[in-house]
């Protein structure tokens, strides 16, 4: 796990619209459709709640698209998910995660990276094809916060431990939680999370102003996005 545990604080009043989505898992084509569907503007904020890699075929293109959008002046923020955690640990730390990562789609990300580099340089190069040498990807991952917080909302990947303050949160809970944490939401804020896929392919609203944005993209081939000020939900297939 990255030692650079970060919490990012935002002011929602700085953005005309705030969109949130999650668990895109390499489905670049759905993300392209999402951008067209919501007509993303530079005074908007798009928050991705983690897990853009693995399972789908175009994880690398997704990460590069986020960089491109940011360089063009769009406000795109990406939270560290458990699949980013496995990617980072396996590619750049060489940890025990590697076997698990490959079992849950990491092999697709490695293959995608190799094919992308071959296409760019037009030939095989063992050093360049090694994902551990992708410094741009390492830098992108290390810049991701584990949590985004405003005076109205909390954005996390898997869950928020309501028995602890924002500053006391533990990374494992934020990344891997499957508990019904929403039952104890005493924060006074809306909480937006992903990680646990919806069998129905729909964004789920839980008690106490908690919303799950994981629509099971990798098996439903459907992406959900919510504009949090209006609570309007869009679906992309």
N, C-alpha and C positions, 0 to 999 in steps of 0.2 A: 504494500500500500504506500502511496506517496506520503512522504513525511510533511509535505507542504499542505497541511490541513487548513483550508481557508473558508471563511464565512464572508459573503459579500452582502453589503447593505445597500438598498436602493430606495429612492423616493418615487412612488408610483405617480405622483403628480407631474413628473417630468416627461411622461409618455401619454400620448393621446389614446392609444390602445395598447393593451398588454395581452399577448397570445402565449399560451402554454401548451406544449405537447410533450410526448415522451416515447421512449423505446422504439425508435425508428428502425434499428437493427439492420442497417445496410440497404434499406429500400429507398435508394436515391430518387427513383422515379416518383414515388409517392411524395417525397419532400418537395420536388419540383412542382408537383400539382398543388401541394399545400401553399406554396408561395403565391401561385396564381390565384388560388381560391380566396385567400385572405387579402390579397393585394397589399402586401407588406410595404409600408412607407417608412421613411427615415425618422419620423417622430413616433414610431411604434417601438415596442420591445417584444422580441420573441425569445421565450425561455424554453430550452429543451432540457427535460428532467433526467438526462442520462441515457446510456445504452444506445448509442448511435451505431455501434459496431456489432459484428458477429451475426451469423445466421443468414442474412441477406448477402447479395453479391457485390455491393458497391459501398462498403464502409469507408474506404479511402476517399472516394469521390465526395462522400458526404462531409467528411472533415475538411477537405479542401474547399468545398462550397461554403462552409461556415467562415473560413478564413477570407475567402473572396468577398462575401457579404460584409464582413467587418471592415475590410479594407475599402469597400465602396461607401462606407458610412452608415450602414444599417446596424441597428442595435440587436445583436444576437448574442445571447448568453447560454452557455452549456454547463450543466451541473455534472459532477463526477458520479457516474453510476457504477454498479458492481462489474459490468462488462468492461468499462474503462479501467477499472481497478485490475481486473485479470489481464487485460491487454498490457497495461503499464508494467505490471509485475513480471509478466512472461517475456515481454519484448526487451525491457530495459533493466530489469533486476535479476532475471533468471531464477524465479522462485518456484516453490512447490505447486503454484497455481497452474503450471503449464498443461499438465494432463487434463485437469478439470476444464481449463479454458478451451482446449481443443474439442472436448466432448460437447460443449455448449455453443459451438459455432466459431471458435477462434481459428480453426483451420480455414474457414471461408475468408476471414480477414487477412490471414497470411497469404493465401492464394491470390486474393484480390490485389494485395500490395505488389506481389511479384509480377502479376500480369500487367498492372498499371505501369510499373517501371519498365518492363520489356517494351511496352507500347511507346513510352516516351523516348527511350534511348535506342530502340530498334535492335537490340541484341541482348544476349545473356551476359551478366556481370555479377559474379557471385557476391562480391562485396556490396554492390548497390542493391541487389535483390534481397539482402538480409534486412528485415524490418527493424532490427535492433540498431541499424545505422540511420534510421529516419529521424534526424534531429528535429525537424519541423513538427513531427507528430509528438515527440516527447515534450517539446516546448508547449504545444497546444494543450496537451493533457495536464501538464503541470500548472497551467494558468487557470484551470477549471476550479471553481469553488465547490465545496461539498454541500453547500446550502446557500440559498439566497433569501434574504429577509427584508421585509418592509414593515411599516407600522400597521399594516393591515393583513399581510400575507406571509406565509412561510412556504418556500419551494424546496423540496427534497426529492431524492430518488426513490427510496423505499419506505421511509417512515420517520416519525418524529417522536422521541421519547418524552411524553408530556409530564413525566415526573421530574424532568430536569430542565434547566434553563437552556437558552440557545447556546450559550458558551460552554455548557457542560455536556453537550451531546457527544456521543461516541460514534466513531466512523462506522464500525460494524453495524450498528443499528440503522444508521442513515442509509447504508448500502444494501443490507441483506434482510431487513425486517419483514416478517410475514404476519405479525400480530395485528389485532384489530385496535390499533392505537387511537383511532378516531373516537372510540367510546369514551376516552378520557381527555379529549381536547379541551383543556382549560386555559389555552393561550389567549383567548379573545380574538384570534386571527383565523382566517381561512388557511387551510393547508392543502397544497397541491402536490401529488406524488405520482409515481409510476410503478414499475417493477413487477407488480402482480397483474398478469394479463387478464383481460375480460373475455370470457368465452363467447359472450354475445357480440363482441366487437364495439361496445358502446362505452362512452365515458360514464363513470359511475359517481353518483353523489351519495355520500355517507352522512350520517348524523353529525351535527356540530360543525357544519361548514367545511367538510373534508371531501376532496375530489380526487379520483384516480384517473389519470390520463392514459394509462396503458391499455390500448384497445386490441392487444394481441396481434400486432402487425405481421409477425412472422408466420402465423397460421390463419389469420382472418384476411390478410392482405388489405387491411383497412387502417387508416390513420385518423385519429381524432385530435382536434385542436379546439381549445376554448379561449374566447376573449373574456378575460376575468372581470372587467368592469361591467359589461352587459350580461355576462354569463351565457352568451351566444355560443353554440357548439357547431362546428363544421366537421364533416366527415369526407375523407378522400379515399377513393378506391382505384 
